[in-house]
Amino acid sequence: MAPNHSFHSYNLIGSAASELSLLADVALVGGCLWVYWQQLNGRIAFGRALTLCLLVIVCTNRVFSPQYLMWVVPMIAITERDYDGMWLAICALTTLIFPYAYDLAGLHGSGTPDSYPLFFSGLIAVRNALLVVATARFTRRSLVHVGAAPDLARTTSPAA
């Protein structure tokens, strides 16, 4: 693995990049199709299905941008009835990574370092692991709580 700076982002490249890219694409398509199927069969409420599709897109994307959380977190707040501190931890780690860890790692300078500092890669790995765990927890809750958040979670149209 080697660091690379392309498309205005810092990346890790290596021999498994093409296989991982294909795996991410398959996970994206398969994940979204699964969510659509669950929603069409009334197993996931509409608002939760919408949120889960956003989460699938964020988790399978090759790039993670902090603004993605601004798309997902409000949907989590609308569809979840109980506070989940894991999302706060994900947001805090994302803020710690960018801009603070970028500055400490010297990534705002010119070029790409020979290797990323361990703390930098570690923060990203922890944040990404929490994001996947939070997404799995949200998926599990979505399959159980079809009636949550009445306005966005309604599975059928209201009776006239």
N, C-alpha and C positions, 0 to 999 in steps of 0.2 A: 504494500500500500504506500502511496506517495501523495502528498498534498498537491492540489492543483487549484489555480484561480482562473475560472472561466465563467462567462455569462454573469459577471458581477457577483459571484458567490465563491465561497471557499469549499472545496470538495476533497474527497479522498478517492483516488483512482487506483485500480489494480487489475489483476488478471480475471477476477470474478465479476467485474463491472457489467459486462453484457448479460451474464446469467442473472445477476441480481436485478437488472433493469427489466428483463423479461418476466421474472418472478413478480416484480412490483406491478407490472402491467396486467398480468393474469389476476393478481390479488385485487386490483382496482376493478376490473370488469366483473370478476366473480363476486366480489363483495357487494358491489352496487346491484347486480342482478339478484343476489340473495335477498338484499333489503327490499327491492321492488317486489319480489315474490312474496315475502313475508307480509308486506303491507297490503298487497292485492288480496291475500287470503285472510286479512283481518287479524293477523297475529302481532302486528306492530302498528300502533296508531300513527296517523299522518305526520304529526309534528316530530315524533320520535324517529320516524323513517327519514324525514328530511335531515334531521340532526345527524343521524347515523350515516347517511350518505356523505355529508360533509366530513365526518370523522374518517370514513373510509378513504376519501380523496386526500385528506391531510396526511393520514398514516401511510399511504402508498405513494405519495409524491416523492420525487427525487430531491426536492428542495423544501426546506422548512423555513418559512418567513414568519416573523413575529405577528404580522397582521392576520395570519390564519386564525390565531386565537380570538381575534376580534370578530371573526365570523362565527366561530363555534361556541364560545363561552356564553354569549347571550341566548343562544338556542338551548344550551344546557340549563341555564337559569330558568327559562320558560318551561321546559319540559320536565325538569326534576322538581320534586316537591321537597326533598331533603337536601341539605347542604352537603356537598362532597368536597372536603378539603384538598383532595388530590388535584383538582383543577386549579386551586390557588397555588399549590406547589409547582405545577407545570408552568403557570404564568410567572411565578417568582423566578424559577430557573431560567425561563426564556429571557427575562429581563436581566438576570445575572450574566447570561451568555452574551447577549447583545444589548448594550454596547460594552459592558464592563470587561468580560473575559476576552473579547476581541482586542480591547486596548491592552490588557495585561499580556496577551499572547503576541502583541506586536503586529497584529493583522491589519491595522489601519495604515501601515506604512506602505512602501512601494514593494511590489512583488509578493511572493509566497515564501514562507520559511521552509527550510529543509525538512522539518517535521513539525507537527503540531504539538504543543506542550501537553503533557499527560492530563493536567487539570482541565484543559479546554475540551479535549476529546471525552474525558470522563463526565463533565457536566452535560455535554450533548447526549451521551449514552444514557445517563440517568434520566434526563428529561424525556428522551424518546421512549425509554422503557415505561416510564410513568404514563405517557400518552397512550401507549398500546394497552397497558393495564386498565386505565380509565375508560378507554374505548370498549374493552371487553366487558367491564362492569356495566357500562351504559347499555351495551347490547343485551346483557343478561336481564337487567332491569326492564328494558323495553319489551322483551318477550313476556314479562310477567305483568306489567302495568299498562295494559292497553287503554285504560280510561283516564290516565293522568293528564293534567293540564287541559281542561275541557275545550278551550277555543282552538288550539292547534292540534290536539291529540284525537279529535273526533274521527272515528273510522267511517262513519256514515253521515249523510246529511240529516239535519234535524227534521223531525216530523212537522208538517205544516199545520 
